[in-house]
Amino acid sequence: MKKLIFTLTALSLASLSFAQDYGFGDSMGSDDFGGGFEEESTPSVTITGEVGASARAWIGTENEESGLYDTKGYDGIYDVSKTDIESDAYANVELNYEGDYTSANLKLKLDSSTLKDHPEDVIDEVYATGSFKDGRFQLKAGKIKEVWGKGDKVHVLDNFNANDYSDFIFPDYIDRRIGEVMFKATANLSWDYNLKLEGIYTPWMTPDRFAANGKLVPNAQRNVTNAVSTYATAGLQAYILALEQARLTAATASALEAEATAAGCFDQTNSNFLNKDGTSDAYAALAKMVETADNAGYLEDYYNKNTVYTNAYTAVITAGGNEATAAATATAAATAAAAAAYKEYLTDYVSNALTNYTLALSNASALSSDSSSLYPDSYSLRYGQAGLRLTGTFGGFDWGTSYYYGHYKQPSFNARKLESYIAKYLVGESADESEKFLQYDQLQVFGLEAAFVLWKFNTRWEFAYNMTEDYDGDNPAVHNNSIAWVGGFDIDLPIHNLNLNVQETGTYILKGDKIKDSLFRSYDVDNNTDDKFTRNKLIVLLSDKFLNEKLTIECQGIWGIENKEFVVVPKIEYNVSEGLSLTARGAYMYSNNENGEFYNFTADSENHDKAFFELSAKYQF
């Protein structure tokens, strides 16, 4: 799939160009085609980019008694023994080619996380565009980040691209989006009303990503890992018991054979019962074990009882013996053959039990390291995405409506499939996608969006109806239908250069009463132990500029209303000279409610909080 990007965008491009939107302006309905594709006298090629480095110090350490992360009792940033330091350097380069009716764009992202964990995303975006019929129609294809909706870096309608939450929400919105291979067609229906119809199709879906290690590993991910480990351990126990039973049976048979031989009832060398009426307890016990295995059919692959009996019987009769002697001789021969077969069976019994245990142990280990064994394969046509969006402007009112068909990009957990799937996986059997206990719910989104100026407020609005296959709300493994929204504004305050940006976003789960009344409530993917099926967040950004706008000071706060959780991110950025900037920022996160969104990142903390301080430098060219 990753290699397809190259062939997809090779498209007879004479030149490629790199240009990265480091500022990101997805609000107020910006689009890729600006004022259309007007003819230029000569094609142009531009190269831009950014290089930088950062160092982050996590404030706190692990509590030795509880084993949890602890921000209290911290002695200071110079106490290296209690400070986890993270550092990285990066380079982003963008090459952009603009022709008369065509353009091409390539963006490269080079940092340690991308190079190590997701090398396919070194190509952050790469696409070609073409304009037809005097700019009324455009086609665009490649690996693209596409933004739908009018919100300012907060959306409920922007569904095509996944998020990379490896650094939670601390990177800028567009920087944490993951490029997706897609095809886009745009028809400009009216220049006067900026009426535009967009259609998008992607052949597969990239799911959201989360940190695999470090301070920002989600608690939900740990819970899944622990559940898998618990069930895998329980499944292994059955193989351990089977191996112990096989070894115990073999050891018992060997001991009884030795006793029977010493009592003169058994020829150990030839595995013959010399006296079928022997009175030795060991002989009787061994004979019973052989008989039981024989009657259960365990020895069928080692000898044919009827053939042995018939041959021995026939031999006696042929030699002139009577029927009674022939029957006794044949029975003795069959018994001796059964004893010999039993020894072979026990050898294979132990060997097979050991092989099964070793295989199960290996598969159990693979469960934790091979995510493809747990998660559905989203890089398939089944997870293709499609959507339509109609936008326009009327009297200073920017509006839009859209439809999206695809899947949730974070998996749902089906507890009822967990045990059966692991049991099947441990024995090395392949499982169908439908048998996996993690799944990406089918999703359709019907959306409305708007942006307009009200007095001095630049307002933005989005509304979404999210429809899944659980229309009745009674399937615990599938998300209920829901509605979601974004509403906000920004305003320049009459104090210095102060700007205030406020947005409120939320979700309401429909038919929450079906969840509360369900016998499987604790397994429901939408369950809320507080019986609250709304989730609202207030996002506030206050910023100001000083020294002829060379110095920017801002502070962002996110308040999770129902769950009383919050994140505060203060930041100071100074433009030292043209293109060169130094930044100092910090973050403090608190969440003590398991229903909260931020609890995923504070559950492993002694005080349900985390904090860091970061210094960085960047140069843009």
LINBELJO-V651753 format. One record per residue. RES is the residue in three letters. SS is DSSP state (h for helix, s for strand, l for the rest). NEAR is the number of other ideal C-beta (glycine too) atoms within 10 Angstrom. D_FIRST is the distance of its C-alpha to the first C-alpha in whole Angstrom. Layout:
# LINBELJO-V651753
res->RES ss->SS near->NEAR d_first->D_FIRST
res->RES ss->SS near->NEAR d_first->D_FIRST
This chain:
# LINBELJO-V651753
res->MET ss->l near->11 d_first->0
res->LYS ss->l near->14 d_first->4
res->LYS ss->l near->8 d_first->5
res->LEU ss->h near->12 d_first->5
res->ILE ss->h near->18 d_first->7
res->PHE ss->h near->12 d_first->10
res->THR ss->h near->8 d_first->10
res->LEU ss->h near->18 d_first->10
res->THR ss->h near->22 d_first->13
res->ALA ss->h near->11 d_first->15
res->LEU ss->l near->13 d_first->17
res->SER ss->l near->6 d_first->20
res->LEU ss->l near->16 d_first->20
res->ALA ss->l near->9 d_first->24
res->SER ss->l near->15 d_first->23
res->LEU ss->l near->17 d_first->21
res->SER ss->s near->21 d_first->22
res->PHE ss->s near->23 d_first->22
res->ALA ss->l near->19 d_first->24
res->GLN ss->l near->24 d_first->23
res->ASP ss->l near->16 d_first->25
res->TYR ss->l near->15 d_first->27
res->GLY ss->l near->8 d_first->30
res->PHE ss->l near->17 d_first->27
res->GLY ss->l near->11 d_first->29
res->ASP ss->l near->23 d_first->28
res->SER ss->h near->21 d_first->31
res->MET ss->h near->15 d_first->33
res->GLY ss->h near->21 d_first->31
res->SER ss->l near->12 d_first->29
res->ASP ss->l near->15 d_first->27
res->ASP ss->l near->16 d_first->25
res->PHE ss->l near->16 d_first->27
res->GLY ss->l near->9 d_first->31
res->GLY ss->l near->7 d_first->33
res->GLY ss->l near->12 d_first->32
res->PHE ss->l near->22 d_first->31
res->GLU ss->l near->11 d_first->34
res->GLU ss->l near->10 d_first->35
res->GLU ss->l near->11 d_first->35
res->SER ss->l near->6 d_first->38
res->THR ss->l near->7 d_first->35
res->PRO ss->l near->14 d_first->31
res->SER ss->s near->13 d_first->31
res->VAL ss->s near->14 d_first->28
res->THR ss->s near->12 d_first->29
res->ILE ss->s near->12 d_first->27
res->THR ss->s near->18 d_first->28
res->GLY ss->s near->19 d_first->27
res->GLU ss->s near->17 d_first->28
res->VAL ss->s near->15 d_first->28
res->GLY ss->s near->18 d_first->30
res->ALA ss->s near->13 d_first->31
res->SER ss->s near->17 d_first->32
res->ALA ss->s near->13 d_first->34
res->ARG ss->s near->20 d_first->34
res->ALA ss->s near->19 d_first->37
res->TRP ss->s near->21 d_first->37
res->ILE ss->s near->19 d_first->40
res->GLY ss->l near->23 d_first->41
res->THR ss->s near->17 d_first->41
res->GLU ss->s near->15 d_first->41
res->ASN ss->l near->16 d_first->44
res->GLU ss->l near->7 d_first->45
res->GLU ss->l near->8 d_first->47
res->SER ss->l near->11 d_first->44
res->GLY ss->l near->10 d_first->41
res->LEU ss->l near->13 d_first->40
res->TYR ss->s near->21 d_first->39
res->ASP ss->s near->19 d_first->42
res->THR ss->l near->19 d_first->43
res->LYS ss->l near->9 d_first->47
res->GLY ss->l near->10 d_first->49
res->TYR ss->l near->15 d_first->47
res->ASP ss->l near->10 d_first->49
res->GLY ss->l near->8 d_first->47
res->ILE ss->l near->12 d_first->44
res->TYR ss->l near->8 d_first->46
res->ASP ss->l near->10 d_first->46
res->VAL ss->h near->9 d_first->43
res->SER ss->h near->6 d_first->44
res->LYS ss->h near->17 d_first->43
res->THR ss->s near->18 d_first->40
res->ASP ss->s near->16 d_first->37
res->ILE ss->s near->10 d_first->35
res->GLU ss->s near->14 d_first->32
res->SER ss->s near->13 d_first->31
res->ASP ss->s near->13 d_first->28
res->ALA ss->s near->12 d_first->28
res->TYR ss->s near->18 d_first->25
res->ALA ss->s near->13 d_first->24
res->ASN ss->s near->21 d_first->23
res->VAL ss->s near->19 d_first->23
res->GLU ss->s near->22 d_first->22
res->LEU ss->s near->21 d_first->23
res->ASN ss->s near->20 d_first->24
res->TYR ss->s near->21 d_first->25
res->GLU ss->s near->19 d_first->27
res->GLY ss->l near->20 d_first->29
res->ASP ss->l near->13 d_first->31
res->TYR ss->l near->16 d_first->29
res->THR ss->s near->18 d_first->25
res->SER ss->s near->24 d_first->24
res->ALA ss->s near->24 d_first->21
res->ASN ss->s near->24 d_first->20
res->LEU ss->s near->25 d_first->18
res->LYS ss->s near->25 d_first->18
res->LEU ss->s near->19 d_first->18
res->LYS ss->s near->21 d_first->18
res->LEU ss->s near->15 d_first->20
res->ASP ss->s near->16 d_first->22
res->SER ss->h near->11 d_first->22
res->SER ss->h near->16 d_first->20
res->THR ss->h near->19 d_first->17
res->LEU ss->h near->13 d_first->17
res->LYS ss->h near->8 d_first->18
res->ASP ss->h near->13 d_first->16
res->HIS ss->l near->16 d_first->13
res->PRO ss->h near->10 d_first->13
res->GLU ss->h near->14 d_first->9
res->ASP ss->h near->21 d_first->12
res->VAL ss->h near->14 d_first->14
res->ILE ss->s near->19 d_first->13
res->ASP ss->s near->23 d_first->14
res->GLU ss->s near->25 d_first->14
res->VAL ss->s near->25 d_first->14
res->TYR ss->s near->27 d_first->15
res->ALA ss->s near->21 d_first->18
res->THR ss->s near->22 d_first->21
res->GLY ss->s near->16 d_first->24
res->SER ss->s near->23 d_first->27
res->PHE ss->s near->11 d_first->29
res->LYS ss->l near->10 d_first->33
res->ASP ss->l near->12 d_first->34
res->GLY ss->l near->18 d_first->31
res->ARG ss->l near->15 d_first->32
res->PHE ss->s near->14 d_first->28
res->GLN ss->s near->24 d_first->25
res->LEU ss->s near->14 d_first->21
res->LYS ss->s near->22 d_first->18
res->ALA ss->s near->19 d_first->15
res->GLY ss->s near->24 d_first->12
res->LYS ss->s near->24 d_first->11
res->ILE ss->s near->23 d_first->14
res->LYS ss->l near->22 d_first->17
res->GLU ss->l near->24 d_first->19
res->VAL ss->l near->23 d_first->22
res->TRP ss->l near->26 d_first->24
res->GLY ss->l near->27 d_first->28
res->LYS ss->l near->27 d_first->31
res->GLY ss->l near->27 d_first->31
res->ASP ss->l near->24 d_first->32
res->LYS ss->l near->18 d_first->29
res->VAL ss->l near->22 d_first->29
res->HIS ss->l near->23 d_first->28
res->VAL ss->l near->23 d_first->27
res->LEU ss->l near->25 d_first->26
res->ASP ss->l near->24 d_first->23
res->ASN ss->l near->27 d_first->20
res->PHE ss->l near->24 d_first->17
res->ASN ss->l near->24 d_first->16
res->ALA ss->s near->19 d_first->16
res->ASN ss->s near->20 d_first->19
res->ASP ss->s near->22 d_first->19
res->TYR ss->s near->19 d_first->22
res->SER ss->l near->20 d_first->22
res->ASP ss->l near->16 d_first->25
res->PHE ss->l near->21 d_first->26
res->ILE ss->l near->19 d_first->27
res->PHE ss->l near->18 d_first->29
res->PRO ss->l near->14 d_first->26
res->ASP ss->l near->13 d_first->27
res->TYR ss->l near->18 d_first->25
res->ILE ss->h near->18 d_first->22
res->ASP ss->h near->17 d_first->22
res->ARG ss->h near->19 d_first->20
res->ARG ss->s near->22 d_first->18
res->ILE ss->s near->19 d_first->14
res->GLY ss->l near->23 d_first->13
res->GLU ss->s near->21 d_first->10
res->VAL ss->s near->22 d_first->9
res->MET ss->s near->24 d_first->12
res->PHE ss->s near->17 d_first->15
res->LYS ss->s near->21 d_first->18
res->ALA ss->s near->14 d_first->22
res->THR ss->s near->22 d_first->25
res->ALA ss->s near->14 d_first->29
res->ASN ss->s near->19 d_first->31
res->LEU ss->s near->13 d_first->34
res->SER ss->s near->11 d_first->37
res->TRP ss->l near->12 d_first->38
res->ASP ss->l near->8 d_first->41
res->TYR ss->l near->13 d_first->39
res->ASN ss->l near->15 d_first->36
res->LEU ss->s near->15 d_first->34
res->LYS ss->s near->21 d_first->31
res->LEU ss->s near->14 d_first->28
res->GLU ss->s near->22 d_first->25
res->GLY ss->s near->13 d_first->22
res->ILE ss->s near->23 d_first->18
res->TYR ss->s near->16 d_first->15
res->THR ss->s near->21 d_first->12
res->PRO ss->l near->17 d_first->10
res->TRP ss->l near->18 d_first->9
res->MET ss->l near->23 d_first->11
res->THR ss->l near->24 d_first->11
res->PRO ss->l near->19 d_first->14
res->ASP ss->l near->16 d_first->17
res->ARG ss->s near->18 d_first->17
res->PHE ss->s near->18 d_first->21
res->ALA ss->l near->18 d_first->23
res->ALA ss->l near->11 d_first->23
res->ASN ss->l near->7 d_first->26
res->GLY ss->l near->11 d_first->29
res->LYS ss->l near->18 d_first->31
res->LEU ss->l near->18 d_first->28
res->VAL ss->l near->18 d_first->27
res->PRO ss->l near->18 d_first->27
res->ASN ss->h near->15 d_first->30
res->ALA ss->h near->15 d_first->28
res->GLN ss->h near->13 d_first->26
res->ARG ss->h near->13 d_first->29
res->ASN ss->h near->13 d_first->30
res->VAL ss->h near->18 d_first->27
res->THR ss->h near->14 d_first->27
res->ASN ss->h near->10 d_first->31
res->ALA ss->h near->16 d_first->31
res->VAL ss->h near->21 d_first->29
res->SER ss->h near->14 d_first->31
res->THR ss->h near->12 d_first->34
res->TYR ss->h near->21 d_first->33
res->ALA ss->h near->22 d_first->32
res->THR ss->h near->12 d_first->35
res->ALA ss->h near->12 d_first->37
res->GLY ss->h near->20 d_first->35
res->LEU ss->h near->17 d_first->36
res->GLN ss->h near->11 d_first->39
res->ALA ss->h near->14 d_first->40
res->TYR ss->h near->21 d_first->38
res->ILE ss->h near->14 d_first->41
res->LEU ss->h near->12 d_first->44
res->ALA ss->h near->17 d_first->43
res->LEU ss->h near->19 d_first->43
res->GLU ss->h near->12 d_first->46
res->GLN ss->h near->13 d_first->48
res->ALA ss->h near->20 d_first->47
res->ARG ss->h near->15 d_first->49
res->LEU ss->h near->11 d_first->52
res->THR ss->h near->17 d_first->52
res->ALA ss->h near->17 d_first->52
res->ALA ss->h near->12 d_first->54
res->THR ss->h near->14 d_first->57
res->ALA ss->h near->20 d_first->57
res->SER ss->h near->13 d_first->58
res->ALA ss->h near->13 d_first->61
res->LEU ss->h near->21 d_first->62
res->GLU ss->h near->20 d_first->62
res->ALA ss->h near->14 d_first->64
res->GLU ss->h near->16 d_first->67
res->ALA ss->h near->26 d_first->67
res->THR ss->h near->18 d_first->68
res->ALA ss->h near->12 d_first->70
res->ALA ss->l near->15 d_first->72
res->GLY ss->l near->12 d_first->72
res->CYS ss->l near->22 d_first->70
res->PHE ss->s near->27 d_first->67
res->ASP ss->s near->14 d_first->67
res->GLN ss->l near->13 d_first->64
res->THR ss->l near->7 d_first->64
res->ASN ss->l near->10 d_first->63
res->SER ss->l near->18 d_first->62
res->ASN ss->s near->16 d_first->65
res->PHE ss->s near->21 d_first->67
res->LEU ss->l near->15 d_first->70
res->ASN ss->l near->15 d_first->72
res->LYS ss->l near->13 d_first->70
res->ASP ss->l near->7 d_first->73
res->GLY ss->l near->18 d_first->73
res->THR ss->l near->9 d_first->74
res->SER ss->l near->19 d_first->71
res->ASP ss->h near->13 d_first->69
res->ALA ss->h near->19 d_first->66
res->TYR ss->h near->24 d_first->67
res->ALA ss->h near->14 d_first->67
res->ALA ss->h near->16 d_first->63
res->LEU ss->h near->27 d_first->62
res->ALA ss->h near->21 d_first->63
res->LYS ss->h near->11 d_first->61
res->MET ss->h near->18 d_first->58
res->VAL ss->h near->23 d_first->58
res->GLU ss->h near->13 d_first->59
res->THR ss->h near->11 d_first->57
res->ALA ss->h near->20 d_first->54
res->ASP ss->h near->22 d_first->55
res->ASN ss->h near->9 d_first->56
res->ALA ss->l near->9 d_first->52
res->GLY ss->l near->8 d_first->51
res->TYR ss->l near->17 d_first->49
res->LEU ss->l near->21 d_first->51
res->GLU ss->l near->12 d_first->51
res->ASP ss->l near->11 d_first->48
res->TYR ss->l near->17 d_first->51
res->TYR ss->l near->18 d_first->54
res->ASN ss->l near->15 d_first->55
res->LYS ss->h near->15 d_first->58
res->ASN ss->h near->9 d_first->60
res->THR ss->h near->11 d_first->60
res->VAL ss->h near->18 d_first->61
res->TYR ss->h near->20 d_first->64
res->THR ss->h near->13 d_first->65
res->ASN ss->h near->13 d_first->65
res->ALA ss->h near->21 d_first->67
res->TYR ss->h near->21 d_first->70
res->THR ss->h near->12 d_first->70
res->ALA ss->h near->14 d_first->71
res->VAL ss->h near->19 d_first->74
res->ILE ss->h near->16 d_first->75
res->THR ss->h near->9 d_first->75
res->ALA ss->l near->10 d_first->77
res->GLY ss->l near->7 d_first->80
res->GLY ss->l near->15 d_first->79
res->ASN ss->l near->9 d_first->79
res->GLU ss->h near->10 d_first->77
res->ALA ss->h near->9 d_first->77
res->THR ss->h near->14 d_first->77
res->ALA ss->h near->19 d_first->74
res->ALA ss->h near->16 d_first->72
res->ALA ss->h near->15 d_first->73
res->THR ss->h near->18 d_first->71
res->ALA ss->h near->20 d_first->68
res->THR ss->h near->15 d_first->67
res->ALA ss->h near->17 d_first->68
res->ALA ss->h near->18 d_first->65
res->ALA ss->h near->22 d_first->63
res->THR ss->h near->19 d_first->63
res->ALA ss->h near->20 d_first->63
res->ALA ss->h near->22 d_first->60
res->ALA ss->h near->22 d_first->58
res->ALA ss->h near->24 d_first->59
res->ALA ss->h near->16 d_first->57
res->ALA ss->h near->23 d_first->54
res->TYR ss->h near->25 d_first->54
res->LYS ss->h near->16 d_first->54
res->GLU ss->h near->14 d_first->51
res->TYR ss->h near->23 d_first->49
res->LEU ss->h near->21 d_first->50
res->THR ss->h near->11 d_first->48
res->ASP ss->h near->14 d_first->45
res->TYR ss->h near->19 d_first->45
res->VAL ss->h near->18 d_first->45
res->SER ss->h near->11 d_first->42
res->ASN ss->h near->13 d_first->40
res->ALA ss->h near->21 d_first->40
res->LEU ss->h near->15 d_first->39
res->THR ss->h near->13 d_first->36
res->ASN ss->h near->18 d_first->35
res->TYR ss->h near->20 d_first->36
res->THR ss->h near->12 d_first->34
res->LEU ss->h near->14 d_first->31
res->ALA ss->h near->25 d_first->31
res->LEU ss->h near->15 d_first->32
res->SER ss->h near->11 d_first->29
res->ASN ss->h near->21 d_first->27
res->ALA ss->h near->20 d_first->28
res->SER ss->h near->11 d_first->27
res->ALA ss->h near->15 d_first->24
res->LEU ss->h near->20 d_first->24
res->SER ss->h near->13 d_first->24
res->SER ss->h near->7 d_first->22
res->ASP ss->l near->11 d_first->19
res->SER ss->h near->10 d_first->17
res->SER ss->h near->9 d_first->15
res->SER ss->h near->17 d_first->18
res->LEU ss->l near->18 d_first->20
res->TYR ss->l near->16 d_first->17
res->PRO ss->l near->19 d_first->16
res->ASP ss->l near->11 d_first->12
res->SER ss->l near->17 d_first->11
res->TYR ss->l near->16 d_first->7
res->SER ss->l near->13 d_first->9
res->LEU ss->h near->7 d_first->12
res->ARG ss->h near->14 d_first->14
res->TYR ss->h near->20 d_first->13
res->GLY ss->l near->15 d_first->13
res->GLN ss->s near->22 d_first->15
res->ALA ss->s near->15 d_first->18
res->GLY ss->s near->24 d_first->21
res->LEU ss->s near->13 d_first->24
res->ARG ss->s near->21 d_first->27
res->LEU ss->s near->15 d_first->30
res->THR ss->s near->20 d_first->32
res->GLY ss->s near->18 d_first->35
res->THR ss->s near->18 d_first->38
res->PHE ss->s near->12 d_first->42
res->GLY ss->l near->6 d_first->45
res->GLY ss->l near->8 d_first->43
res->PHE ss->s near->11 d_first->41
res->ASP ss->s near->19 d_first->37
res->TRP ss->s near->18 d_first->36
res->GLY ss->s near->22 d_first->32
res->THR ss->s near->16 d_first->31
res->SER ss->s near->23 d_first->28
res->TYR ss->s near->13 d_first->26
res->TYR ss->s near->22 d_first->23
res->TYR ss->s near->16 d_first->21
res->GLY ss->s near->19 d_first->18
res->HIS ss->s near->22 d_first->19
res->TYR ss->l near->20 d_first->20
res->LYS ss->l near->22 d_first->18
res->GLN ss->l near->18 d_first->20
res->PRO ss->l near->22 d_first->21
res->SER ss->s near->20 d_first->24
res->PHE ss->s near->18 d_first->26
res->ASN ss->l near->19 d_first->28
res->ALA ss->h near->15 d_first->31
res->ARG ss->h near->11 d_first->32
res->LYS ss->h near->17 d_first->29
res->LEU ss->h near->19 d_first->29
res->GLU ss->h near->14 d_first->32
res->SER ss->h near->13 d_first->31
res->TYR ss->h near->21 d_first->27
res->ILE ss->h near->27 d_first->28
res->ALA ss->h near->16 d_first->31
res->LYS ss->h near->16 d_first->29
res->TYR ss->h near->24 d_first->26
res->LEU ss->h near->24 d_first->29
res->VAL ss->l near->12 d_first->30
res->GLY ss->l near->12 d_first->27
res->GLU ss->l near->10 d_first->26
res->SER ss->l near->8 d_first->23
res->ALA ss->l near->15 d_first->23
res->ASP ss->l near->8 d_first->21
res->GLU ss->h near->11 d_first->19
res->SER ss->h near->8 d_first->22
res->GLU ss->h near->14 d_first->24
res->LYS ss->l near->19 d_first->22
res->PHE ss->l near->23 d_first->25
res->LEU ss->s near->19 d_first->22
res->GLN ss->s near->20 d_first->21
res->TYR ss->l near->20 d_first->19
res->ASP ss->l near->20 d_first->22
res->GLN ss->s near->17 d_first->22
res->LEU ss->s near->19 d_first->23
res->GLN ss->s near->17 d_first->25
res->VAL ss->s near->20 d_first->26
res->PHE ss->s near->15 d_first->29
res->GLY ss->s near->24 d_first->30
res->LEU ss->s near->17 d_first->33
res->GLU ss->s near->25 d_first->33
res->ALA ss->s near->17 d_first->36
res->ALA ss->s near->23 d_first->37
res->PHE ss->s near->18 d_first->41
res->VAL ss->s near->13 d_first->43
res->LEU ss->s near->9 d_first->46
res->TRP ss->l near->7 d_first->49
res->LYS ss->l near->11 d_first->48
res->PHE ss->s near->14 d_first->45
res->ASN ss->s near->17 d_first->41
res->THR ss->s near->17 d_first->40
res->ARG ss->s near->26 d_first->36
res->TRP ss->s near->19 d_first->36
res->GLU ss->s near->27 d_first->33
res->PHE ss->s near->18 d_first->33
res->ALA ss->s near->24 d_first->31
res->TYR ss->s near->14 d_first->31
res->ASN ss->s near->23 d_first->28
res->MET ss->s near->18 d_first->29
res->THR ss->l near->19 d_first->27
res->GLU ss->l near->13 d_first->28
res->ASP ss->s near->23 d_first->31
res->TYR ss->l near->13 d_first->33
res->ASP ss->l near->10 d_first->36
res->GLY ss->l near->21 d_first->35
res->ASP ss->l near->15 d_first->36
res->ASN ss->l near->20 d_first->33
res->PRO ss->l near->24 d_first->33
res->ALA ss->l near->19 d_first->29
res->VAL ss->l near->21 d_first->28
res->HIS ss->l near->22 d_first->29
res->ASN ss->s near->26 d_first->32
res->ASN ss->l near->20 d_first->32
res->SER ss->s near->21 d_first->32
res->ILE ss->s near->16 d_first->33
res->ALA ss->s near->19 d_first->32
res->TRP ss->s near->17 d_first->34
res->VAL ss->s near->24 d_first->34
res->GLY ss->s near->17 d_first->37
res->GLY ss->s near->24 d_first->38
res->PHE ss->s near->20 d_first->40
res->ASP ss->s near->18 d_first->41
res->ILE ss->s near->16 d_first->44
res->ASP ss->s near->11 d_first->46
res->LEU ss->l near->12 d_first->49
res->PRO ss->l near->7 d_first->52
res->ILE ss->l near->8 d_first->52
res->HIS ss->l near->9 d_first->51
res->ASN ss->l near->12 d_first->48
res->LEU ss->l near->14 d_first->47
res->ASN ss->s near->15 d_first->44
res->LEU ss->s near->15 d_first->43
res->ASN ss->s near->21 d_first->40
res->VAL ss->s near->16 d_first->40
res->GLN ss->s near->22 d_first->37
res->GLU ss->s near->17 d_first->37
res->THR ss->s near->20 d_first->34
res->GLY ss->s near->17 d_first->35
res->THR ss->s near->17 d_first->34
res->TYR ss->s near->15 d_first->36
res->ILE ss->s near->21 d_first->35
res->LEU ss->l near->18 d_first->37
res->LYS ss->l near->17 d_first->39
res->GLY ss->h near->20 d_first->39
res->ASP ss->h near->11 d_first->42
res->LYS ss->h near->19 d_first->40
res->ILE ss->h near->21 d_first->39
res->LYS ss->h near->13 d_first->42
res->ASP ss->l near->9 d_first->44
res->SER ss->l near->16 d_first->41
res->LEU ss->l near->7 d_first->42
res->PHE ss->l near->14 d_first->38
res->ARG ss->h near->15 d_first->38
res->SER ss->h near->10 d_first->38
res->TYR ss->h near->15 d_first->34
res->ASP ss->l near->25 d_first->33
res->VAL ss->l near->21 d_first->30
res->ASP ss->l near->21 d_first->32
res->ASN ss->l near->18 d_first->36
res->ASN ss->l near->20 d_first->38
res->THR ss->l near->10 d_first->41
res->ASP ss->l near->11 d_first->43
res->ASP ss->l near->11 d_first->42
res->LYS ss->l near->15 d_first->41
res->PHE ss->l near->20 d_first->38
res->THR ss->s near->14 d_first->38
res->ARG ss->s near->20 d_first->36
res->ASN ss->s near->16 d_first->37
res->LYS ss->s near->22 d_first->36
res->LEU ss->s near->16 d_first->39
res->ILE ss->s near->20 d_first->37
res->VAL ss->s near->16 d_first->39
res->LEU ss->s near->20 d_first->39
res->LEU ss->s near->16 d_first->42
res->SER ss->s near->17 d_first->42
res->ASP ss->s near->16 d_first->45
res->LYS ss->s near->16 d_first->45
res->PHE ss->s near->12 d_first->48
res->LEU ss->l near->9 d_first->49
res->ASN ss->l near->7 d_first->48
res->GLU ss->l near->10 d_first->45
res->LYS ss->l near->13 d_first->44
res->LEU ss->s near->13 d_first->44
res->THR ss->s near->18 d_first->42
res->ILE ss->s near->15 d_first->43
res->GLU ss->s near->17 d_first->41
res->CYS ss->s near->16 d_first->40
res->GLN ss->s near->18 d_first->38
res->GLY ss->s near->15 d_first->39
res->ILE ss->s near->21 d_first->37
res->TRP ss->s near->16 d_first->39
res->GLY ss->s near->21 d_first->38
res->ILE ss->l near->15 d_first->41
res->GLU ss->l near->17 d_first->41
res->ASN ss->l near->22 d_first->40
res->LYS ss->l near->12 d_first->42
res->GLU ss->s near->23 d_first->39
res->PHE ss->s near->19 d_first->39
res->VAL ss->s near->23 d_first->37
res->VAL ss->s near->16 d_first->39
res->VAL ss->s near->17 d_first->37
res->PRO ss->s near->16 d_first->40
res->LYS ss->s near->17 d_first->39
res->ILE ss->s near->14 d_first->41
res->GLU ss->s near->18 d_first->39
res->TYR ss->s near->15 d_first->41
res->ASN ss->s near->16 d_first->41
res->VAL ss->s near->11 d_first->42
res->SER ss->s near->8 d_first->42
res->GLU ss->l near->8 d_first->40
res->GLY ss->l near->11 d_first->36
res->LEU ss->s near->14 d_first->37
res->SER ss->s near->18 d_first->37
res->LEU ss->s near->13 d_first->38
res->THR ss->s near->16 d_first->37
res->ALA ss->s near->13 d_first->39
res->ARG ss->s near->20 d_first->38
res->GLY ss->s near->17 d_first->38
res->ALA ss->s near->20 d_first->37
res->TYR ss->s near->16 d_first->39
res->MET ss->s near->24 d_first->37
res->TYR ss->s near->21 d_first->39
res->SER ss->l near->25 d_first->38
res->ASN ss->l near->16 d_first->41
res->ASN ss->l near->19 d_first->40
res->GLU ss->l near->13 d_first->37
res->ASN ss->l near->17 d_first->36
res->GLY ss->l near->22 d_first->35
res->GLU ss->l near->16 d_first->32
res->PHE ss->h near->24 d_first->33
res->TYR ss->h near->22 d_first->34
res->ASN ss->h near->21 d_first->31
res->PHE ss->h near->25 d_first->32
res->THR ss->l near->21 d_first->35
res->ALA ss->l near->20 d_first->36
res->ASP ss->l near->18 d_first->36
res->SER ss->s near->24 d_first->39
res->GLU ss->l near->18 d_first->42
res->ASN ss->l near->15 d_first->43
res->HIS ss->l near->21 d_first->40
res->ASP ss->s near->22 d_first->39
res->LYS ss->s near->24 d_first->37
res->ALA ss->s near->17 d_first->38
res->PHE ss->s near->19 d_first->37
res->PHE ss->s near->16 d_first->38
res->GLU ss->s near->18 d_first->36
res->LEU ss->s near->14 d_first->37
res->SER ss->s near->18 d_first->34
res->ALA ss->s near->15 d_first->35
res->LYS ss->s near->18 d_first->33
res->TYR ss->s near->16 d_first->33
res->GLN ss->s near->17 d_first->32
res->PHE ss->l near->11 d_first->32
